[in-house]
Amino acid sequence: MRDETGALAALVALAQEMRLRALRTLLHAFPEGMPAGQLGAAIGCAPSTLTFHLRQLLEAGLVESRRQGVSVIYTARPAGLADLTDYLTEACCGGRPEVCRPRPGSRGGEAVPACPGPSETQAVSQAARAPAGPVGRSRA
């Protein structure tokens, strides 16, 4: 179970675009994980920058790493996310957190969509950042 300091570390780690992308990509690749180079390519992050972001996720307990030959394989820690959720909901609903927790496979009674792969996640993110086009009156 997390304490306030651990919860804050996890929330700070997740409040950055590349780290959130990396974690989502690693969750999609769970339980095998992926080498740092492959992860960087999947999320569009340079190796030196990725190292910095992965360190933040490691320190927050959201990912773990292991050596495999010359590669470092990074894996998501779903238990780290569960700990954060538990901490955030432990005082929920008048001391009855079980009322607040979503049922497996549901989101407010709706089916949970399949987790998008890294290429879908990146495409959606790029589309969201694209300019919407000209605003205002058109010149005729």
KERO-245566 format. One record per residue (C-alpha): residue number from 1; x, y, z. Coordinates in Angstrom, 1 decimal. Example, Ala and Ser with C-alpha at 12.3 -4.5 7.8 and 13.67 -1.06 7.14 Angstrom:
# residues 2
NODE,1,12.3,-4.5,7.8
NODE,2,13.7,-1.1,7.1
END
This chain:
# residues 140
NODE,1,0.0,0.0,0.0
NODE,2,1.3,3.4,-0.9
NODE,3,1.6,6.4,1.5
NODE,4,1.2,10.0,0.5
NODE,5,4.8,10.4,-0.6
NODE,6,4.6,7.3,-2.8
NODE,7,1.3,8.4,-4.3
NODE,8,2.7,11.8,-5.1
NODE,9,5.7,10.3,-6.8
NODE,10,3.5,8.1,-9.0
NODE,11,1.2,11.0,-9.9
NODE,12,4.1,13.3,-10.7
NODE,13,5.6,10.5,-12.9
NODE,14,2.4,10.1,-14.7
NODE,15,1.9,13.9,-15.3
NODE,16,4.3,14.0,-18.2
NODE,17,3.4,13.0,-21.7
NODE,18,6.4,10.7,-22.6
NODE,19,6.2,8.9,-19.3
NODE,20,2.5,8.3,-19.6
NODE,21,3.1,7.1,-23.2
NODE,22,5.9,4.8,-22.0
NODE,23,3.8,3.3,-19.3
NODE,24,0.8,2.7,-21.5
NODE,25,3.0,1.1,-24.1
NODE,26,4.6,-1.2,-21.5
NODE,27,1.2,-2.1,-20.1
NODE,28,0.2,-3.2,-23.6
NODE,29,3.4,-5.3,-23.8
NODE,30,2.8,-6.8,-20.4
NODE,31,4.1,-9.3,-19.1
NODE,32,7.0,-9.6,-21.6
NODE,33,8.0,-6.0,-21.6
NODE,34,10.3,-4.5,-24.2
NODE,35,13.9,-3.3,-24.7
NODE,36,14.5,0.4,-24.1
NODE,37,15.4,1.0,-27.8
NODE,38,12.1,-0.6,-29.0
NODE,39,10.2,1.4,-26.4
NODE,40,11.8,4.6,-27.5
NODE,41,11.0,4.0,-31.1
NODE,42,7.4,3.1,-30.3
NODE,43,6.8,6.4,-28.4
NODE,44,9.1,8.7,-30.4
NODE,45,11.6,9.4,-27.7
NODE,46,15.3,9.8,-28.0
NODE,47,17.4,7.2,-26.0
NODE,48,19.0,9.8,-23.5
NODE,49,15.6,11.4,-22.8
NODE,50,13.9,8.0,-22.5
NODE,51,16.5,7.0,-19.8
NODE,52,15.5,10.0,-17.8
NODE,53,11.8,9.3,-18.1
NODE,54,12.2,5.5,-17.3
NODE,55,14.2,6.4,-14.2
NODE,56,11.2,8.5,-12.9
NODE,57,8.8,5.6,-13.6
NODE,58,11.2,3.1,-11.9
NODE,59,11.5,5.3,-8.8
NODE,60,7.7,5.7,-8.7
NODE,61,7.3,1.9,-8.7
NODE,62,5.3,1.9,-11.9
NODE,63,7.9,-0.1,-14.0
NODE,64,10.7,-2.5,-13.4
NODE,65,13.8,-3.4,-15.4
NODE,66,15.9,-6.5,-16.0
NODE,67,19.0,-7.3,-17.9
NODE,68,18.7,-9.7,-20.8
NODE,69,22.0,-10.1,-22.5
NODE,70,23.2,-6.6,-23.6
NODE,71,19.6,-5.2,-23.5
NODE,72,17.6,-3.8,-20.6
NODE,73,14.0,-4.9,-20.7
NODE,74,11.4,-2.7,-19.1
NODE,75,8.1,-4.1,-17.8
NODE,76,5.1,-2.3,-16.4
NODE,77,4.1,-3.0,-12.8
NODE,78,0.3,-3.2,-12.7
NODE,79,0.6,-3.7,-9.0
NODE,80,2.1,-0.2,-8.7
NODE,81,-1.0,1.3,-10.4
NODE,82,-3.2,-0.8,-8.2
NODE,83,-1.4,0.5,-5.1
NODE,84,-2.0,4.1,-6.4
NODE,85,-5.7,3.4,-7.0
NODE,86,-6.1,1.8,-3.6
NODE,87,-4.5,4.8,-1.9
NODE,88,-6.7,7.2,-3.8
NODE,89,-9.9,5.3,-3.0
NODE,90,-9.2,4.0,0.5
NODE,91,-11.3,6.8,2.2
NODE,92,-13.9,6.8,-0.6
NODE,93,-17.6,6.6,-0.1
NODE,94,-17.7,7.0,3.7
NODE,95,-15.0,4.5,4.4
NODE,96,-16.5,1.9,1.9
NODE,97,-13.9,1.9,-0.9
NODE,98,-15.3,-1.3,-2.4
NODE,99,-18.3,0.9,-3.6
NODE,100,-16.0,3.2,-5.5
NODE,101,-13.8,0.6,-7.2
NODE,102,-14.8,-0.3,-10.8
NODE,103,-15.9,-3.8,-11.5
NODE,104,-13.4,-5.7,-13.6
NODE,105,-14.1,-5.1,-17.3
NODE,106,-16.4,-2.1,-16.7
NODE,107,-16.1,1.6,-16.6
NODE,108,-19.2,3.0,-15.1
NODE,109,-21.2,0.0,-16.3
NODE,110,-19.7,0.2,-19.9
NODE,111,-17.4,-2.3,-21.4
NODE,112,-13.8,-1.3,-21.3
NODE,113,-12.4,-1.0,-24.9
NODE,114,-9.3,-3.0,-25.9
NODE,115,-6.0,-1.4,-25.0
NODE,116,-4.6,0.3,-28.2
NODE,117,-1.2,-0.8,-29.4
NODE,118,1.8,1.6,-29.4
NODE,119,1.2,2.7,-33.0
NODE,120,-2.5,3.4,-32.4
NODE,121,-1.6,5.3,-29.2
NODE,122,1.0,7.4,-31.0
NODE,123,-1.4,8.1,-33.9
NODE,124,-4.1,9.3,-31.6
NODE,125,-1.7,11.5,-29.7
NODE,126,-0.3,13.1,-32.9
NODE,127,-3.9,13.7,-34.2
NODE,128,-4.8,15.4,-30.9
NODE,129,-1.8,17.8,-31.2
NODE,130,-2.5,18.7,-34.9
NODE,131,-3.9,22.2,-35.4
NODE,132,-7.7,22.2,-35.9
NODE,133,-7.4,24.5,-38.9
NODE,134,-8.2,28.2,-39.3
NODE,135,-10.6,29.8,-36.9
NODE,136,-12.8,32.7,-37.7
NODE,137,-14.3,34.1,-40.9
NODE,138,-13.2,32.7,-44.2
NODE,139,-12.0,35.1,-46.9
NODE,140,-14.1,34.7,-50.0
END
